[in-house]
Amino acid sequence: MKILCIGRNYAEHAKEMKAETPTEPVFFMKPDTALLQNNSPFYYPKFSSDVHHEVEVVLRVCKNGKNIQKQFASKYYDEVTVGIDFTARDLQAACKAKGLPWEKAKGFDSSGVVGTMKSKEDYKDMSNLSFKLDINGKTVQEGNTKDVLFSFDTIIEYVSQFVTLRIGDLIYTGTPVGVGAVKVGDRLEAYLENEKLLDFEVK
Ligand code: MG
């Protein structure tokens, strides 16, 4: 499986990163070795001193597909949860400054944390899902999928022109405003529609 991630899908986050608001989806990938599941602890990596949390709604692909048309895109995912796109912001800034790829800042081991999957049938409207991240009991990021620049279906249509989607792939759909650093000892709890689906510690 692979992990596809959408960047800058919430305008207020693009602004806080001092990045342009994109006119088409921006995507990048994490390798399967980035996956961290089952509320396992995240071990703070030695190569960074500024690892940021990005809470995101995550979709699970349930059907193989290429060149998927938008009107059929919703048939290509069946489960949804919240996850964290951990980002070594210091390494990313250095890569950006030199125009280099971001992989070491975004694709490192355990950088793709994923919560308990839920059937998408449990939710009335995928384009109106609230989600949030609490750190040590305090809410640090709050978002709603109604604020995305590119809908889930648009993302699937766009990405599948370039990359074949396969069953089991995950799609991280972008983070809202409020990203920030984590530190050893933090407890991260992420919610979808007020239901806690992720709860883990930074060690
Ligand atoms: Mg992200």
Boltz pocket constraint, residues with backbone or C-beta under 6 A from the ligand:
constraints:
  - pocket:
      binder: B
      contacts: [[A, 5], [A, 6], [A, 7], [A, 54], [A, 56], [A, 85], [A, 172], [A, 174], [A, 175]]
      max_distance: 6.0
